[in-house]
């Protein structure tokens, strides 16, 4: 099968619809379908920070109901899941925006949405191995982790990437560049770390081009390895973009 993998959306619903259209999909009964039988996939973090996280999630729910969803959860997905499960979670880093949007619903719709999101998250695999040549994961996956039984270290790596333990002055974590040492033959498409343009290294590509920070929402087409993007409608924030060494 052929896939179009979309980067971190973070509640940017309008840009998502524009990108889906640019990729050649058309909506039928609320579901994006491609005339050539292509499939959409996602690197995660559909929510938080942006203007309409609930609309993005409702679209993903519909795709999951139709059994056509290839979505790898991110750290923001995990945090919203823990919040909805009743765990003690700080409403920071954009979660407060998603929760604020959710709290605008009436009580019955809040419960319905919360229960649907919990089911949505619990049905997701940590990452998708879509073919012999393509893996979609949120933040990264070393070649020696592929196909291994999941443990805490692999789960943390998939959600957060290479953690250095250091922090920038503004509190953001300093992230390592795991892709520099990747030796696998399979392509790994990921996001998590906003970059000004898609970052290719070895057989990996980071397609989080910072839509919610005023960059772009990007997708990479496989097996063609062709990039697509739409400009963000959000205010530009220069300091949110990472520059790899």
N, C-alpha and C positions, 0 to 999 in steps of 0.2 A: 504494500500500500504506500501511498504518497501522503506526506504530512506537511502542514504549515504550523510551525511552533511559534507561539506568541509570548512575548516577554512580560515582565511584571506590570500589571494593570493598575493596581492601587486605586480602585474606584473611579478610574477615568472611562466612564461608560461611553460617552460620545466618541472618543478616540477609538475605543474598541470596535464600535459599530462601523466607523469609517475604515478601519484597517481590514475588518472582515469583508467589507464590500470591495476594497482594493484588491484583495486576494481572490476575488471572483466568486465569493459565496453569495447565495440569495436565501432570504428567509422564507420558510414554508411552515405555517402554523407555529411561528415563533422559534423555529430551529434553523440554524445556518447550515445549508447544504451546498455542495459544490457540484456543478454539472459534470465534472470529470471524475467524481468519486473520491476527491481528496478529503483528508480529515484534519480538523483543528486539534492542536495540542497546546498545553499551557505549562509554563515553568512555575506557576504559583503566585501567591500574594496578590490575589484578586482584589483585596480590600485594604482599607485604612488609608488615611491621608487625603484621598481624593473626594470629589463631590458626590458620587453616587455608588457607593459600595454595594448597597442592597440590590440595585438594578443589575449590576454585574453578576452577583451571586444568584439572583433569580434566573438569569440566562443559563448559568452553569448547572443549576438544579434541573432545568428543562432538558439540557443535553444529557445529564446523568440519567434522568428518567427514560430517555430514548436509547440509552446504552451506547452513546457515541462520544462520551467524555473521556479525554486523555489529559488529566490534570494532576500535576505533581505538587503536593502541598508545600508551602513555605513557612517560615517562622511566624509571619503574621497570621497565617491560617491556624497554626497551632495555638497561638495565643488567644485568638477569638474562640477556638474550641474549648480551651481551658476556662475561659470566662463563662461561656454558656453552660459548662458543666458545673459551675458554682465554685470553682477554685479561686483563690485569692490572686488576682492579677492587677498589676498597676495599669491604669488607663493612660498610657503614654505612647509616644511614637506613632500616633495616628489611630490607635485603637479607640481613643476617646471620641474620634469623629464617627467611626462606624457605630459605636455603641450609642452615640447621640442620635444618629439617624434611626437606629433600631428603636430607641425609646420614644420616638415620635409616633410609632404605630400604636394602635389601641391594644389593650391587654391581650385580647384573643389572638390578634395578628402577631404580637410579640412572641407568644408561646408557640404559635405555628411556625414562625420563622426560625426561632431557636431550635426547636425539635428537628426541623428539616435540615438546618445547618449541621447539627450533631450527626445526623445520619449521613449527610453529604461527606463530612470529614472522615467518619469511621469506615466508609467504603473506599477511600482513596488508598492506593499503594504509595509507598514512600517515593518511588520513582518508577518511570515507565521505560521498559525496554521494548521499543516499538518495532524493532527489526533486528537483524544481526548487526546492523550498522548504526543504529540510532538509539540513544538513551536521552530521556528528558528528565531533569532533576532540578530542584530549586537552586541550590547554592553550589553544588559540586559533588563529585564522586571520584575518588582516586581509582586507578585501574585495578589495584589489588582488592578493592571493595566490591567490584562488580560480581553479582551472583552469589555473594556470601550471605550467610544467615544474618539477619539484622540484629545488631546489638546497639547499646547506647552510643558508642563512638560513631558508628556508621550513621545512625539517625541524626545525631548532632551535626555531623559533617554535611549531610544532605540538606539540612535545614539552614545551617549557618556558614558553611564553608570552612576554610582553614582559619582557625582562631589562634591569634598570636598571644593573647592575654594582655596586650597593650592597648592604650586608648589615646585618641586625639584630645586636644585641650577642651573641645566642646562635648566630650563624653562619648563620642562615637568610637566603636572598636576599630582597631587597626587590623585589617584583614590581610592574610597571606595570599600568595598567588599560586595556588595548588596546580593550576593549569600548566605552569612552566615545567613541571616534572611529570606531567601525564604521559604515559607510554602506551596507552591502549590503542587498538585499531578501530574501536567503535567511536563514532562521533558522540560527544556529550554536549547537549545544549542546556544552558543554565542561565540564571539571572542573579538576583539578590543584591549585587553590587552595581550601583548606577554608573554607567560610562557614557561619554558623549557620542561614541559610535561603537557599533558591535565590535567586540574584542575577540579576534581569532588567535589561538595559540595551540600548537600541535593539533590534535583532532578534537578541539573544543571551541565553543563560541559562547560568549556572554552576550545575551540580547536584551539585558535590562538597560535601555537607553533613557531612563529617567523621565518617563512621561509625566509623572506626578510632580516632578521638579522643573517642568517647562522644557524638557528635551523632546523626545519622540517616543511613540509606541512602535516597537519593531517586531518583525517576524522573520524567520528564516525558513525557506522552503527546502524540503528534502524529498528525493535525493539530489536535487539540483544545486543545493547550497546557494540559493539566491535570496538576497535580502529585500524586504519591503518595509516601509515605515510611513507613518503619518505624523505630522507635527502636533505637538501638545497644545492644548488650549489653556494650560495652567501657567501661572507666573514663573518666570525663570529664576532658578536659585543656583548660581554658579558653584557655591561651596559644597553642594551635595553630590558632585560628580567625582568619581575616583579616577586617578591617573595611574595606570600600571607602570611599573619599572620597565 
